[in-house]
């Protein structure tokens, strides 16, 4: 069951859900939610974002890091990172925290 329509913003503090079983598949992350019997696969950029959430960060902090690693403009980065994080949150793969 998906979470309510909480919207993640640039200043929402997030971390990844620790209860997931994850594996690195040649630079891409595969995740298994045992409770739900769901498997998720992240591409290289999604995997990078996932790994950045080992520690609590805002989406703005994630975007600042990605801007230094990839050729993307700031506005596009912010939009895409927030959309991606909202998708992960709706699938109950992220925790909102402080």
C-alpha positions in Angstrom: 0.0 0.0 0.0 1.4 3.4 -0.9 1.8 6.2 1.5 -0.4 9.3 1.6 0.3 12.1 -0.7 3.0 13.8 1.4 5.1 15.9 -0.9 8.8 16.0 -0.4 10.3 19.4 -0.9 13.9 20.8 -1.2 14.1 21.1 2.5 12.5 17.7 3.6 15.0 15.6 5.5 15.2 12.1 4.2 17.1 8.8 4.7 16.7 5.4 3.2 14.7 2.8 4.8 17.2 0.5 6.5 15.0 -2.7 6.5 15.4 -3.2 2.8 17.7 -5.9 1.4 20.0 -4.3 -1.2 22.7 -5.4 -3.5 25.0 -3.7 -5.9 24.6 -4.9 -9.5 27.6 -3.5 -11.3 27.0 0.1 -10.0 23.2 -0.2 -9.9 21.2 -1.0 -6.8 18.7 -3.8 -6.5 16.4 -3.7 -3.5 14.0 -6.2 -2.1 11.2 -5.3 0.3 10.7 -8.6 2.0 7.5 -7.5 3.8 5.8 -6.5 0.6 7.5 -9.0 -1.7 8.5 -6.2 -4.0 11.8 -5.8 -6.0 13.1 -2.5 -7.2 16.0 -1.6 -9.4 17.7 1.7 -9.6 19.8 3.0 -12.5 23.3 4.5 -11.9 22.0 8.0 -11.0 19.2 6.6 -8.9 21.7 4.4 -7.1 24.0 7.4 -6.5 21.1 9.2 -4.9 20.2 6.1 -2.8 23.8 5.9 -1.6 23.8 9.6 -0.7 20.9 8.9 1.7 23.1 6.7 4.0 22.9 9.8 6.1 20.0 12.1 6.5 20.0 14.8 3.8 17.6 17.2 2.2 16.8 16.9 -1.5 18.6 20.3 -1.9 21.8 18.8 -0.4 21.5 15.8 -2.7 21.1 18.1 -5.7 24.1 20.2 -4.7 26.3 17.0 -4.7 24.9 15.8 -8.0 25.6 19.2 -9.6 29.3 18.7 -8.9 29.3 15.2 -10.4 27.0 15.5 -13.5 26.4 18.0 -16.2 22.9 19.2 -15.5 21.4 22.6 -14.7 20.3 23.3 -11.2 16.6 23.7 -12.0 16.3 20.4 -13.8 18.3 18.7 -11.1 16.0 20.0 -8.4 12.9 19.0 -10.3 14.1 15.5 -11.1 15.6 14.8 -7.7 12.4 15.8 -5.9 10.3 13.7 -8.3 12.5 10.7 -7.8 12.5 11.0 -4.0 8.7 11.5 -3.9 8.4 8.2 -6.0 10.7 6.4 -3.5 8.8 7.8 -0.6 5.4 6.8 -2.0 6.8 3.2 -2.4 7.8 3.3 1.3 11.5 3.1 0.5 12.5 6.3 2.3 12.0 7.7 5.8 11.3 11.4 6.6 13.5 12.5 9.5 15.4 15.3 11.1 
